[in-house]
């Protein structure tokens, strides 16, 4: 799926930087095994996120935003319409990024503040790994589909 690939590639590039491929698709600037391992790790992060999101709540909040800010807006491409919730991609993204709990006031705060764009998350994670003591299990550890 294109969205899955885009997220995995963006996270992978954050970790190892851009790596060039030969025209046959082989990695030219680092060994293949660690490259594939990082790709798999980023796919695991995406899977954890997909399980952690309350998708029903996200759709409700995105629908509220869409009805409040631009109820007559039509998506430019019919295949990107969400017939079930009738929301646009912008509203879905903003609902996902919203930090407020409860019913957000979309007219007062139509866009989530992106305060974490300059955080060097790789360095912070690397520094924090020293505190990890074995595998930690929690409610998002094992995906529960269909909830």
N, CA, C and O atoms as CSV, one atom per row, in Angstrom:
chain,resi,resn,atom,element,x,y,z
A,1,UNK,N,N,0.852,-1.180,0.000
A,1,UNK,CA,C,0.000,0.000,0.000
A,1,UNK,C,C,0.895,1.240,0.000
A,1,UNK,O,O,1.871,1.285,0.749
A,2,UNK,N,N,0.589,2.236,-0.814
A,2,UNK,CA,C,1.445,3.415,-0.914
A,2,UNK,C,C,1.644,4.157,0.404
A,2,UNK,O,O,2.751,4.630,0.664
A,3,UNK,N,N,0.622,4.278,1.243
A,3,UNK,CA,C,0.789,4.985,2.506
A,3,UNK,C,C,1.758,4.251,3.415
A,3,UNK,O,O,2.616,4.874,4.040
A,4,UNK,N,N,1.632,2.954,3.495
A,4,UNK,CA,C,2.546,2.158,4.321
A,4,UNK,C,C,3.982,2.358,3.848
A,4,UNK,O,O,4.878,2.602,4.655
A,5,UNK,N,N,4.194,2.256,2.556
A,5,UNK,CA,C,5.529,2.415,1.981
A,5,UNK,C,C,6.080,3.813,2.244
A,5,UNK,O,O,7.257,3.960,2.573
A,6,UNK,N,N,5.245,4.837,2.104
A,6,UNK,CA,C,5.695,6.216,2.328
A,6,UNK,C,C,6.126,6.426,3.775
A,6,UNK,O,O,7.146,7.067,4.027
A,7,UNK,N,N,5.366,5.895,4.724
A,7,UNK,CA,C,5.712,6.052,6.139
A,7,UNK,C,C,6.995,5.293,6.455
A,7,UNK,O,O,7.890,5.837,7.102
A,8,UNK,N,N,7.092,4.059,6.013
A,8,UNK,CA,C,8.293,3.252,6.280
A,8,UNK,C,C,9.525,3.913,5.670
A,8,UNK,O,O,10.573,3.974,6.314
A,9,UNK,N,N,9.417,4.403,4.453
A,9,UNK,CA,C,10.559,5.052,3.806
A,9,UNK,C,C,10.965,6.335,4.522
A,9,UNK,O,O,12.156,6.601,4.679
A,10,UNK,N,N,9.992,7.133,4.957
A,10,UNK,CA,C,10.313,8.382,5.655
A,10,UNK,C,C,11.024,8.098,6.971
A,10,UNK,O,O,12.018,8.749,7.291
A,11,UNK,N,N,10.523,7.131,7.736
A,11,UNK,CA,C,11.164,6.784,9.008
A,11,UNK,C,C,12.547,6.180,8.784
A,11,UNK,O,O,13.493,6.496,9.505
A,12,UNK,N,N,12.658,5.316,7.786
A,12,UNK,CA,C,13.960,4.704,7.485
A,12,UNK,C,C,14.980,5.774,7.111
A,12,UNK,O,O,16.132,5.708,7.540
A,13,UNK,N,N,14.574,6.748,6.322
A,13,UNK,CA,C,15.504,7.802,5.927
A,13,UNK,C,C,15.904,8.645,7.128
A,13,UNK,O,O,17.042,9.112,7.199
A,14,UNK,N,N,14.980,8.853,8.086
A,14,UNK,CA,C,15.345,9.573,9.307
A,14,UNK,C,C,16.453,8.850,10.053
A,14,UNK,O,O,17.318,9.488,10.654
A,15,UNK,N,N,16.433,7.540,10.021
A,15,UNK,CA,C,17.405,6.759,10.787
A,15,UNK,C,C,18.738,6.632,10.063
A,15,UNK,O,O,19.788,6.901,10.647
A,16,UNK,N,N,18.709,6.230,8.815
A,16,UNK,CA,C,19.975,5.953,8.132
A,16,UNK,C,C,20.320,6.949,7.044
A,16,UNK,O,O,21.378,6.849,6.423
A,17,UNK,N,N,19.438,7.911,6.808
A,17,UNK,CA,C,19.709,8.896,5.765
A,17,UNK,C,C,19.392,8.330,4.395
A,17,UNK,O,O,19.006,7.169,4.265
A,18,UNK,N,N,19.557,9.155,3.379
A,18,UNK,CA,C,19.266,8.683,2.023
A,18,UNK,C,C,20.366,7.739,1.533
A,18,UNK,O,O,21.554,8.015,1.702
A,19,UNK,N,N,19.968,6.654,0.942
A,19,UNK,CA,C,20.927,5.719,0.357
A,19,UNK,C,C,20.542,5.488,-1.088
A,19,UNK,O,O,19.373,5.301,-1.427
A,20,UNK,N,N,21.555,5.507,-1.920
A,20,UNK,CA,C,21.320,5.403,-3.346
A,20,UNK,C,C,21.318,3.948,-3.767
A,20,UNK,O,O,22.026,3.111,-3.208
A,21,UNK,N,N,20.512,3.678,-4.755
A,21,UNK,CA,C,20.410,2.336,-5.286
A,21,UNK,C,C,21.047,2.305,-6.671
A,21,UNK,O,O,20.984,3.275,-7.426
A,22,UNK,N,N,21.659,1.169,-6.984
A,22,UNK,CA,C,22.091,0.985,-8.356
A,22,UNK,C,C,20.843,0.872,-9.211
A,22,UNK,O,O,19.746,0.690,-8.684
A,23,UNK,N,N,20.991,0.974,-10.487
A,23,UNK,CA,C,19.819,0.944,-11.365
A,23,UNK,C,C,19.080,-0.391,-11.291
A,23,UNK,O,O,17.934,-0.475,-11.733
A,24,UNK,N,N,19.699,-1.428,-10.748
A,24,UNK,CA,C,19.019,-2.718,-10.599
A,24,UNK,C,C,18.309,-2.837,-9.251
A,24,UNK,O,O,17.730,-3.880,-8.946
A,25,UNK,N,N,18.351,-1.784,-8.448
A,25,UNK,CA,C,17.664,-1.815,-7.175
A,25,UNK,C,C,18.524,-2.264,-6.009
A,25,UNK,O,O,18.021,-2.441,-4.900
A,26,UNK,N,N,19.813,-2.451,-6.245
A,26,UNK,CA,C,20.701,-2.852,-5.163
A,26,UNK,C,C,21.179,-1.623,-4.403
A,26,UNK,O,O,21.377,-0.557,-4.986
A,27,UNK,N,N,21.359,-1.783,-3.112
A,27,UNK,CA,C,21.818,-0.676,-2.283
A,27,UNK,C,C,23.299,-0.466,-2.537
A,27,UNK,O,O,24.090,-1.409,-2.518
A,28,UNK,N,N,23.661,0.788,-2.773
A,28,UNK,CA,C,25.027,1.089,-3.168
A,28,UNK,C,C,25.872,1.637,-2.033
A,28,UNK,O,O,27.099,1.622,-2.132
A,29,UNK,N,N,25.260,2.123,-0.953
A,29,UNK,CA,C,26.028,2.875,0.027
A,29,UNK,C,C,26.090,2.247,1.415
A,29,UNK,O,O,26.681,2.836,2.321
A,30,UNK,N,N,25.502,1.080,1.607
A,30,UNK,CA,C,25.590,0.388,2.885
A,30,UNK,C,C,25.252,-1.082,2.673
A,30,UNK,O,O,24.667,-1.433,1.648
A,31,UNK,N,N,25.603,-1.940,3.609
A,31,UNK,CA,C,25.253,-3.363,3.460
A,31,UNK,C,C,23.731,-3.552,3.424
A,31,UNK,O,O,22.981,-2.797,4.044
A,32,UNK,N,N,23.305,-4.557,2.700
A,32,UNK,CA,C,21.880,-4.811,2.499
A,32,UNK,C,C,21.196,-5.258,3.790
A,32,UNK,O,O,20.077,-4.824,4.064
A,33,UNK,N,N,21.837,-6.111,4.588
A,33,UNK,CA,C,21.198,-6.671,5.791
A,33,UNK,C,C,20.763,-5.590,6.792
A,33,UNK,O,O,19.615,-5.617,7.234
A,34,UNK,N,N,21.636,-4.639,7.167
A,34,UNK,CA,C,21.165,-3.607,8.084
A,34,UNK,C,C,20.107,-2.694,7.469
A,34,UNK,O,O,19.209,-2.222,8.167
A,35,UNK,N,N,20.210,-2.448,6.176
A,35,UNK,CA,C,19.211,-1.639,5.487
A,35,UNK,C,C,17.841,-2.311,5.589
A,35,UNK,O,O,16.845,-1.667,5.921
A,36,UNK,N,N,17.805,-3.607,5.302
A,36,UNK,CA,C,16.548,-4.351,5.401
A,36,UNK,C,C,16.059,-4.440,6.840
A,36,UNK,O,O,14.853,-4.399,7.084
A,37,UNK,N,N,16.976,-4.562,7.795
A,37,UNK,CA,C,16.584,-4.630,9.203
A,37,UNK,C,C,15.930,-3.330,9.662
A,37,UNK,O,O,14.940,-3.357,10.392
A,38,UNK,N,N,16.480,-2.196,9.237
A,38,UNK,CA,C,15.888,-0.904,9.592
A,38,UNK,C,C,14.522,-0.765,8.920
A,38,UNK,O,O,13.580,-0.260,9.532
A,39,UNK,N,N,14.408,-1.205,7.677
A,39,UNK,CA,C,13.122,-1.164,6.983
A,39,UNK,C,C,12.084,-1.988,7.742
A,39,UNK,O,O,10.954,-1.536,7.931
A,40,UNK,N,N,12.453,-3.184,8.175
A,40,UNK,CA,C,11.541,-4.033,8.951
A,40,UNK,C,C,11.172,-3.386,10.282
A,40,UNK,O,O,10.024,-3.466,10.719
A,41,UNK,N,N,12.144,-2.749,10.924
A,41,UNK,CA,C,11.881,-2.084,12.206
A,41,UNK,C,C,10.899,-0.938,12.028
A,41,UNK,O,O,10.021,-0.743,12.869
A,42,UNK,N,N,11.029,-0.181,10.955
A,42,UNK,CA,C,10.112,0.929,10.724
A,42,UNK,C,C,8.717,0.425,10.362
A,42,UNK,O,O,7.722,1.062,10.705
A,43,UNK,N,N,8.639,-0.708,9.675
A,43,UNK,CA,C,7.331,-1.324,9.416
A,43,UNK,C,C,6.696,-1.763,10.732
A,43,UNK,O,O,5.479,-1.670,10.897
A,44,UNK,N,N,7.516,-2.241,11.670
A,44,UNK,CA,C,6.997,-2.619,12.993
A,44,UNK,C,C,6.474,-1.405,13.747
A,44,UNK,O,O,5.448,-1.487,14.421
A,45,UNK,N,N,7.174,-0.276,13.638
A,45,UNK,CA,C,6.706,0.966,14.281
A,45,UNK,C,C,5.354,1.367,13.696
A,45,UNK,O,O,4.437,1.725,14.436
A,46,UNK,N,N,5.231,1.308,12.386
A,46,UNK,CA,C,3.967,1.664,11.745
A,46,UNK,C,C,2.836,0.741,12.199
A,46,UNK,O,O,1.722,1.198,12.455
A,47,UNK,N,N,3.122,-0.549,12.296
A,47,UNK,CA,C,2.097,-1.487,12.755
A,47,UNK,C,C,1.669,-1.179,14.181
A,47,UNK,O,O,0.485,-1.275,14.507
A,48,UNK,N,N,2.618,-0.808,15.037
A,48,UNK,CA,C,2.281,-0.436,16.422
A,48,UNK,C,C,1.396,0.801,16.443
A,48,UNK,O,O,0.440,0.871,17.215
A,49,UNK,N,N,1.711,1.774,15.599
A,49,UNK,CA,C,0.912,2.996,15.534
A,49,UNK,C,C,-0.497,2.677,15.040
A,49,UNK,O,O,-1.482,3.158,15.601
A,50,UNK,N,N,-0.587,1.864,13.991
A,50,UNK,CA,C,-1.894,1.527,13.428
A,50,UNK,C,C,-2.797,0.845,14.453
A,50,UNK,O,O,-4.012,1.041,14.443
A,51,UNK,N,N,-2.209,0.051,15.327
A,51,UNK,CA,C,-2.983,-0.630,16.367
A,51,UNK,C,C,-3.331,0.330,17.497
A,51,UNK,O,O,-4.394,0.205,18.104
A,52,UNK,N,N,-2.456,1.284,17.788
A,52,UNK,CA,C,-2.661,2.193,18.920
A,52,UNK,C,C,-3.715,3.263,18.645
A,52,UNK,O,O,-4.336,3.768,19.580
A,53,UNK,N,N,-3.923,3.613,17.388
A,53,UNK,CA,C,-4.876,4.678,17.050
A,53,UNK,C,C,-6.302,4.191,17.266
A,53,UNK,O,O,-6.658,3.083,16.864
A,54,UNK,N,N,-7.105,5.020,17.897
A,54,UNK,CA,C,-8.538,4.749,18.028
A,54,UNK,C,C,-9.197,5.267,16.750
A,54,UNK,O,O,-9.602,6.428,16.681
A,55,UNK,N,N,-9.302,4.411,15.750
A,55,UNK,CA,C,-9.742,4.825,14.426
A,55,UNK,C,C,-11.177,5.308,14.411
A,55,UNK,O,O,-11.505,6.227,13.660
A,56,UNK,N,N,-12.039,4.719,15.216
A,56,UNK,CA,C,-13.426,5.195,15.276
A,56,UNK,C,C,-13.466,6.640,15.780
A,56,UNK,O,O,-14.152,7.490,15.212
A,57,UNK,N,N,-12.725,6.897,16.847
A,57,UNK,CA,C,-12.673,8.254,17.398
A,57,UNK,C,C,-12.055,9.214,16.391
A,57,UNK,O,O,-12.523,10.343,16.244
A,58,UNK,N,N,-11.019,8.782,15.705
A,58,UNK,CA,C,-10.367,9.611,14.694
A,58,UNK,C,C,-11.355,9.997,13.599
A,58,UNK,O,O,-11.401,11.157,13.189
A,59,UNK,N,N,-12.135,9.051,13.127
A,59,UNK,CA,C,-13.116,9.348,12.085
A,59,UNK,C,C,-14.188,10.313,12.578
A,59,UNK,O,O,-14.628,11.192,11.837
A,60,UNK,N,N,-14.608,10.145,13.836
A,60,UNK,CA,C,-15.611,11.056,14.396
A,60,UNK,C,C,-15.051,12.472,14.456
A,60,UNK,O,O,-15.710,13.418,14.023
A,61,UNK,N,N,-13.837,12.625,14.991
A,61,UNK,CA,C,-13.244,13.954,15.106
A,61,UNK,C,C,-12.975,14.567,13.733
A,61,UNK,O,O,-13.180,15.764,13.536
A,62,UNK,N,N,-12.522,13.760,12.795
A,62,UNK,CA,C,-12.289,14.264,11.438
A,62,UNK,C,C,-13.603,14.697,10.794
A,62,UNK,O,O,-13.646,15.694,10.073
A,63,UNK,N,N,-14.664,13.955,11.051
A,63,UNK,CA,C,-15.979,14.325,10.516
A,63,UNK,C,C,-16.455,15.647,11.103
A,63,UNK,O,O,-16.993,16.491,10.386
A,64,UNK,N,N,-16.256,15.830,12.425
A,64,UNK,CA,C,-16.624,17.089,13.064
A,64,UNK,C,C,-15.882,18.248,12.415
A,64,UNK,O,O,-16.476,19.273,12.081
A,65,UNK,N,N,-14.576,18.074,12.241
A,65,UNK,CA,C,-13.767,19.144,11.649
A,65,UNK,C,C,-14.243,19.452,10.238
A,65,UNK,O,O,-14.398,20.614,9.864
A,66,UNK,N,N,-14.472,18.413,9.469
A,66,UNK,CA,C,-14.881,18.596,8.079
A,66,UNK,C,C,-16.218,19.325,7.995
A,66,UNK,O,O,-16.371,20.244,7.190
A,67,UNK,N,N,-17.190,18.923,8.820
A,67,UNK,CA,C,-18.503,19.579,8.804
A,67,UNK,C,C,-18.419,21.032,9.260
A,67,UNK,O,O,-19.163,21.883,8.773
A,68,UNK,N,N,-17.516,21.314,10.194
A,68,UNK,CA,C,-17.411,22.658,10.745
A,68,UNK,C,C,-16.634,23.613,9.841
A,68,UNK,O,O,-17.010,24.776,9.695
A,69,UNK,N,N,-15.553,23.124,9.236
A,69,UNK,CA,C,-14.663,24.034,8.495
A,69,UNK,C,C,-14.939,24.104,7.001
A,69,UNK,O,O,-14.817,25.175,6.407
A,70,UNK,N,N,-15.299,23.015,6.395
A,70,UNK,CA,C,-15.579,23.061,4.952
A,70,UNK,C,C,-16.526,21.919,4.546
A,70,UNK,O,O,-16.118,20.963,3.887
A,71,UNK,N,N,-17.785,22.040,4.949
A,71,UNK,CA,C,-18.744,20.970,4.672
A,71,UNK,C,C,-19.041,20.771,3.189
A,71,UNK,O,O,-19.466,19.688,2.788
A,72,UNK,N,N,-18.825,21.792,2.373
A,72,UNK,CA,C,-19.130,21.677,0.947
A,72,UNK,C,C,-17.919,21.288,0.109
A,72,UNK,O,O,-18.014,21.140,-1.110
A,73,UNK,N,N,-16.796,21.126,0.768
A,73,UNK,CA,C,-15.567,20.808,0.022
A,73,UNK,C,C,-15.640,19.401,-0.549
A,73,UNK,O,O,-16.041,18.454,0.128
A,74,UNK,N,N,-15.255,19.291,-1.771
A,74,UNK,CA,C,-15.216,17.987,-2.428
A,74,UNK,C,C,-13.758,17.608,-2.674
A,74,UNK,O,O,-12.939,18.454,-3.034
A,75,UNK,N,N,-13.451,16.363,-2.481
A,75,UNK,CA,C,-12.111,15.897,-2.813
A,75,UNK,C,C,-11.934,15.980,-4.330
A,75,UNK,O,O,-12.891,15.800,-5.083
A,76,UNK,N,N,-10.724,16.249,-4.763
A,76,UNK,CA,C,-10.491,16.436,-6.191
A,76,UNK,C,C,-10.558,15.122,-6.963
A,76,UNK,O,O,-10.955,15.110,-8.128
A,77,UNK,N,N,-10.186,14.044,-6.342
A,77,UNK,CA,C,-10.237,12.742,-7.001
A,77,UNK,C,C,-11.244,11.857,-6.278
A,77,UNK,O,O,-11.134,11.639,-5.072
A,78,UNK,N,N,-12.212,11.354,-7.007
A,78,UNK,CA,C,-13.272,10.551,-6.395
A,78,UNK,C,C,-12.736,9.335,-5.649
A,78,UNK,O,O,-13.320,8.925,-4.646
A,79,UNK,N,N,-11.642,8.755,-6.118
A,79,UNK,CA,C,-11.146,7.544,-5.459
A,79,UNK,C,C,-10.582,7.833,-4.067
A,79,UNK,O,O,-10.386,6.904,-3.284
A,80,UNK,N,N,-10.317,9.104,-3.745
A,80,UNK,CA,C,-9.813,9.437,-2.423
A,80,UNK,C,C,-10.913,9.860,-1.461
A,80,UNK,O,O,-10.628,10.189,-0.309
A,81,UNK,N,N,-12.140,9.858,-1.901
A,81,UNK,CA,C,-13.243,10.191,-1.002
A,81,UNK,C,C,-13.444,9.074,0.008
A,81,UNK,O,O,-13.269,7.895,-0.297
A,82,UNK,N,N,-13.800,9.457,1.172
A,82,UNK,CA,C,-14.165,8.487,2.190
A,82,UNK,C,C,-15.685,8.499,2.273
A,82,UNK,O,O,-16.270,9.368,2.920
A,83,UNK,N,N,-16.311,7.555,1.631
A,83,UNK,CA,C,-17.766,7.541,1.580
A,83,UNK,C,C,-18.375,7.306,2.955
A,83,UNK,O,O,-19.437,7.845,3.269
A,84,UNK,N,N,-17.700,6.499,3.778
A,84,UNK,CA,C,-18.255,6.176,5.095
A,84,UNK,C,C,-18.300,7.399,6.000
A,84,UNK,O,O,-19.319,7.657,6.641
A,85,UNK,N,N,-17.232,8.137,6.059
A,85,UNK,CA,C,-17.169,9.280,6.971
A,85,UNK,C,C,-17.330,10.608,6.244
A,85,UNK,O,O,-17.592,11.633,6.874
A,86,UNK,N,N,-17.174,10.597,4.916
A,86,UNK,CA,C,-17.280,11.801,4.109
A,86,UNK,C,C,-16.357,12.905,4.626
A,86,UNK,O,O,-16.788,14.037,4.846
A,87,UNK,N,N,-15.095,12.564,4.813
A,87,UNK,CA,C,-14.101,13.548,5.244
A,87,UNK,C,C,-12.943,13.553,4.254
A,87,UNK,O,O,-12.713,12.580,3.536
A,88,UNK,N,N,-12.228,14.661,4.234
A,88,UNK,CA,C,-11.077,14.775,3.350
A,88,UNK,C,C,-9.804,14.364,4.095
A,88,UNK,O,O,-9.809,14.203,5.315
A,89,UNK,N,N,-8.746,14.201,3.360
A,89,UNK,CA,C,-7.467,13.809,3.948
A,89,UNK,C,C,-6.924,14.826,4.925
A,89,UNK,O,O,-6.312,14.463,5.930
A,90,UNK,N,N,-7.145,16.107,4.638
A,90,UNK,CA,C,-6.687,17.161,5.548
A,90,UNK,C,C,-7.340,17.012,6.918
A,90,UNK,O,O,-6.673,17.140,7.944
A,91,UNK,N,N,-8.635,16.743,6.935
A,91,UNK,CA,C,-9.346,16.598,8.207
A,91,UNK,C,C,-8.896,15.348,8.960
A,91,UNK,O,O,-8.801,15.367,10.187
A,92,UNK,N,N,-8.622,14.275,8.245
A,92,UNK,CA,C,-8.107,13.068,8.899
A,92,UNK,C,C,-6.746,13.338,9.536
A,92,UNK,O,O,-6.495,12.939,10.673
A,93,UNK,N,N,-5.874,14.016,8.799
A,93,UNK,CA,C,-4.541,14.306,9.322
A,93,UNK,C,C,-4.620,15.222,10.544
A,93,UNK,O,O,-3.936,14.984,11.539
A,94,UNK,N,N,-5.434,16.249,10.477
A,94,UNK,CA,C,-5.547,17.168,11.607
A,94,UNK,C,C,-6.156,16.489,12.828
A,94,UNK,O,O,-5.749,16.765,13.956
A,95,UNK,N,N,-7.128,15.604,12.615
A,95,UNK,CA,C,-7.722,14.874,13.740
A,95,UNK,C,C,-6.687,13.954,14.380
A,95,UNK,O,O,-6.672,13.798,15.601
A,96,UNK,N,N,-5.832,13.352,13.581
A,96,UNK,CA,C,-4.789,12.477,14.121
A,96,UNK,C,C,-3.766,13.266,14.925
A,96,UNK,O,O,-3.269,12.778,15.940
A,97,UNK,N,N,-3.445,14.475,14.488
A,97,UNK,CA,C,-2.415,15.282,15.137
A,97,UNK,C,C,-2.933,16.119,16.308
A,97,UNK,O,O,-2.137,16.686,17.057
A,98,UNK,N,N,-4.239,16.201,16.473
A,98,UNK,CA,C,-4.825,17.020,17.536
A,98,UNK,C,C,-4.458,16.475,18.918
A,98,UNK,O,O,-4.631,15.286,19.185
A,99,UNK,N,N,-3.955,17.339,19.788
A,99,UNK,CA,C,-3.557,16.916,21.129
A,99,UNK,C,C,-4.662,17.092,22.158
A,99,UNK,O,O,-4.617,16.466,23.217
A,100,UNK,N,N,-5.652,17.929,21.873
A,100,UNK,CA,C,-6.724,18.169,22.834
A,100,UNK,C,C,-7.596,16.933,23.003
A,100,UNK,O,O,-7.799,16.168,22.061
A,101,UNK,N,N,-8.102,16.752,24.198
A,101,UNK,CA,C,-9.034,15.667,24.437
A,101,UNK,C,C,-10.448,16.225,24.430
A,101,UNK,O,O,-10.647,17.435,24.535
A,102,UNK,N,N,-11.413,15.354,24.309
A,102,UNK,CA,C,-12.789,15.816,24.231
A,102,UNK,C,C,-13.095,16.288,22.827
A,102,UNK,O,O,-12.407,15.919,21.875
A,103,UNK,N,N,-14.115,17.095,22.697
A,103,UNK,CA,C,-14.500,17.610,21.383
A,103,UNK,C,C,-13.685,18.858,21.071
A,103,UNK,O,O,-13.896,19.896,21.698
A,104,UNK,N,N,-12.757,18.783,20.116
A,104,UNK,CA,C,-11.937,19.957,19.790
A,104,UNK,C,C,-12.778,21.094,19.203
A,104,UNK,O,O,-13.773,20.858,18.518
A,105,UNK,N,N,-12.364,22.314,19.482
A,105,UNK,CA,C,-12.994,23.495,18.897
A,105,UNK,C,C,-12.251,23.788,17.595
A,105,UNK,O,O,-11.238,24.487,17.587
A,106,UNK,N,N,-12.767,23.250,16.511
A,106,UNK,CA,C,-12.056,23.327,15.237
A,106,UNK,C,C,-12.010,24.741,14.681
A,106,UNK,O,O,-11.085,25.080,13.943
A,107,UNK,N,N,-12.989,25.574,15.019
A,107,UNK,CA,C,-12.946,26.948,14.516
A,107,UNK,C,C,-11.857,27.740,15.217
A,107,UNK,O,O,-11.196,28.571,14.594
A,108,UNK,N,N,-11.664,27.496,16.494
A,108,UNK,CA,C,-10.627,28.210,17.259
A,108,UNK,C,C,-9.240,27.668,16.928
A,108,UNK,O,O,-8.288,28.438,16.799
A,109,UNK,N,N,-9.123,26.359,16.792
A,109,UNK,CA,C,-7.846,25.716,16.464
A,109,UNK,C,C,-8.039,24.763,15.294
A,109,UNK,O,O,-8.162,23.555,15.498
A,110,UNK,N,N,-8.068,25.290,14.061
A,110,UNK,CA,C,-8.310,24.419,12.909
A,110,UNK,C,C,-7.130,23.522,12.545
A,110,UNK,O,O,-7.297,22.508,11.867
A,111,UNK,N,N,-5.939,23.903,12.998
A,111,UNK,CA,C,-4.749,23.108,12.664
A,111,UNK,C,C,-3.976,22.787,13.936
A,111,UNK,O,O,-3.816,23.629,14.819
A,112,UNK,N,N,-3.507,21.561,14.004
A,112,UNK,CA,C,-2.694,21.157,15.141
A,112,UNK,C,C,-1.333,21.845,15.054
A,112,UNK,O,O,-0.758,21.989,13.974
A,113,UNK,N,N,-0.844,22.258,16.192
A,113,UNK,CA,C,0.474,22.886,16.228
A,113,UNK,C,C,1.536,21.788,16.127
A,113,UNK,O,O,1.567,20.865,16.940
A,114,UNK,N,N,2.384,21.899,15.142
A,114,UNK,CA,C,3.449,20.908,14.954
A,114,UNK,C,C,4.681,21.368,15.718
A,114,UNK,O,O,5.563,22.026,15.165
A,115,UNK,N,N,4.728,21.015,16.987
A,115,UNK,CA,C,5.802,21.480,17.867
A,115,UNK,C,C,6.991,20.531,17.902
A,115,UNK,O,O,8.007,20.845,18.522
A,116,UNK,N,N,6.887,19.401,17.264
A,116,UNK,CA,C,7.928,18.384,17.407
A,116,UNK,C,C,8.726,18.150,16.125
A,116,UNK,O,O,9.447,17.157,16.017
A,117,UNK,N,N,8.606,19.041,15.169
A,117,UNK,CA,C,9.278,18.844,13.893
A,117,UNK,C,C,10.798,18.921,13.990
A,117,UNK,O,O,11.498,18.288,13.200
A,118,UNK,N,N,11.315,19.684,14.941
A,118,UNK,CA,C,12.761,19.851,15.052
A,118,UNK,C,C,13.391,18.961,16.118
A,118,UNK,O,O,14.579,19.091,16.412
A,119,UNK,N,N,12.606,18.061,16.694
A,119,UNK,CA,C,13.137,17.165,17.725
A,119,UNK,C,C,14.020,16.119,17.059
A,119,UNK,O,O,13.609,15.469,16.097
A,120,UNK,N,N,15.214,15.961,17.566
A,120,UNK,CA,C,16.128,14.926,17.069
A,120,UNK,C,C,15.773,13.621,17.779
A,120,UNK,O,O,16.464,13.192,18.703
A,121,UNK,N,N,14.693,13.006,17.335
A,121,UNK,CA,C,14.160,11.843,18.022
A,121,UNK,C,C,15.108,10.653,17.987
A,121,UNK,O,O,15.080,9.817,18.890
A,122,UNK,N,N,15.932,10.566,16.977
A,122,UNK,CA,C,16.875,9.444,16.889
A,122,UNK,C,C,17.889,9.486,18.027
A,122,UNK,O,O,18.162,8.463,18.655
A,123,UNK,N,N,18.441,10.652,18.292
A,123,UNK,CA,C,19.406,10.802,19.374
A,123,UNK,C,C,18.750,10.525,20.715
A,123,UNK,O,O,19.337,9.859,21.568
A,124,UNK,N,N,17.545,11.025,20.909
A,124,UNK,CA,C,16.840,10.808,22.172
A,124,UNK,C,C,16.537,9.331,22.402
A,124,UNK,O,O,16.679,8.831,23.518
A,125,UNK,N,N,16.123,8.642,21.357
A,125,UNK,CA,C,15.850,7.203,21.489
A,125,UNK,C,C,17.142,6.453,21.774
A,125,UNK,O,O,17.173,5.577,22.637
A,126,UNK,N,N,18.201,6.787,21.061
A,126,UNK,CA,C,19.485,6.111,21.279
A,126,UNK,C,C,19.966,6.298,22.715
A,126,UNK,O,O,20.473,5.356,23.325
A,127,UNK,N,N,19.814,7.501,23.258
A,127,UNK,CA,C,20.230,7.761,24.637
A,127,UNK,C,C,19.363,7.006,25.638
A,127,UNK,O,O,19.851,6.561,26.677
A,128,UNK,N,N,18.082,6.863,25.326
A,128,UNK,CA,C,17.159,6.210,26.251
A,128,UNK,C,C,17.269,4.693,26.220
A,128,UNK,O,O,16.828,4.035,27.161
A,129,UNK,N,N,17.845,4.116,25.166
A,129,UNK,CA,C,17.926,2.660,25.057
A,129,UNK,C,C,18.734,2.026,26.181
A,129,UNK,O,O,18.522,0.860,26.512
A,130,UNK,N,N,19.641,2.765,26.760
A,130,UNK,CA,C,20.433,2.215,27.861
A,130,UNK,C,C,19.564,1.842,29.055
A,130,UNK,O,O,19.977,1.034,29.887
A,131,UNK,N,N,18.381,2.412,29.153
A,131,UNK,CA,C,17.495,2.151,30.286
A,131,UNK,C,C,16.554,0.977,30.045
A,131,UNK,O,O,15.816,0.577,30.946
A,132,UNK,N,N,16.577,0.430,28.848
A,132,UNK,CA,C,15.681,-0.684,28.535
A,132,UNK,C,C,16.174,-1.943,29.228
A,132,UNK,O,O,17.349,-2.297,29.135
A,133,UNK,N,N,15.274,-2.607,29.915
A,133,UNK,CA,C,15.627,-3.847,30.615
A,133,UNK,C,C,14.733,-4.966,30.117
A,133,UNK,O,O,13.696,-5.254,30.714
A,134,UNK,N,N,15.127,-5.582,29.044
A,134,UNK,CA,C,14.335,-6.664,28.495
A,134,UNK,C,C,13.132,-6.145,27.728
A,134,UNK,O,O,12.947,-4.943,27.541
A,135,UNK,N,N,12.334,-7.085,27.299
A,135,UNK,CA,C,11.152,-6.739,26.519
A,135,UNK,C,C,10.040,-6.307,27.457
A,135,UNK,O,O,9.741,-6.977,28.445
A,136,UNK,N,N,9.445,-5.192,27.134
A,136,UNK,CA,C,8.360,-4.663,27.945
A,136,UNK,C,C,7.061,-4.922,27.190
A,136,UNK,O,O,6.951,-4.611,26.004
A,137,UNK,N,N,6.091,-5.486,27.874
A,137,UNK,CA,C,4.803,-5.716,27.221
A,137,UNK,C,C,3.791,-4.711,27.748
A,137,UNK,O,O,3.807,-4.335,28.920
A,138,UNK,N,N,2.935,-4.299,26.877
A,138,UNK,CA,C,1.848,-3.409,27.258
A,138,UNK,C,C,0.705,-3.628,26.287
A,138,UNK,O,O,0.811,-4.469,25.394
A,139,UNK,N,N,-0.369,-2.900,26.436
A,139,UNK,CA,C,-1.577,-3.176,25.678
A,139,UNK,C,C,-1.394,-3.081,24.171
A,139,UNK,O,O,-2.164,-3.693,23.432
A,140,UNK,N,N,-0.400,-2.335,23.685
A,140,UNK,CA,C,-0.209,-2.222,22.243
A,140,UNK,C,C,0.826,-3.204,21.708
A,140,UNK,O,O,1.108,-3.216,20.509
A,141,UNK,N,N,1.380,-4.007,22.565
A,141,UNK,CA,C,2.425,-4.935,22.153
A,141,UNK,C,C,1.881,-5.979,21.181
A,141,UNK,O,O,2.515,-6.269,20.167
A,142,UNK,N,N,0.735,-6.536,21.476
A,142,UNK,CA,C,0.139,-7.545,20.612
A,142,UNK,C,C,-1.046,-6.920,19.889
A,142,UNK,O,O,-2.029,-6.536,20.523
A,143,UNK,N,N,-0.960,-6.816,18.572
A,143,UNK,CA,C,-2.058,-6.205,17.841
A,143,UNK,C,C,-3.370,-6.949,18.059
A,143,UNK,O,O,-3.426,-8.176,17.984
A,144,UNK,N,N,-4.413,-6.188,18.328
A,144,UNK,CA,C,-5.760,-6.734,18.485
A,144,UNK,C,C,-6.595,-6.172,17.341
A,144,UNK,O,O,-7.077,-5.042,17.417
A,145,UNK,N,N,-6.761,-6.939,16.311
A,145,UNK,CA,C,-7.513,-6.456,15.155
A,145,UNK,C,C,-9.010,-6.515,15.401
A,145,UNK,O,O,-9.499,-7.335,16.178
A,146,UNK,N,N,-9.711,-5.646,14.737
A,146,UNK,CA,C,-11.160,-5.642,14.792
A,146,UNK,C,C,-11.760,-4.970,15.991
A,146,UNK,O,O,-12.945,-5.154,16.267
A,147,UNK,N,N,-10.974,-4.186,16.724
A,147,UNK,CA,C,-11.519,-3.491,17.889
A,147,UNK,C,C,-12.120,-2.178,17.485
A,147,UNK,O,O,-12.632,-1.446,18.333
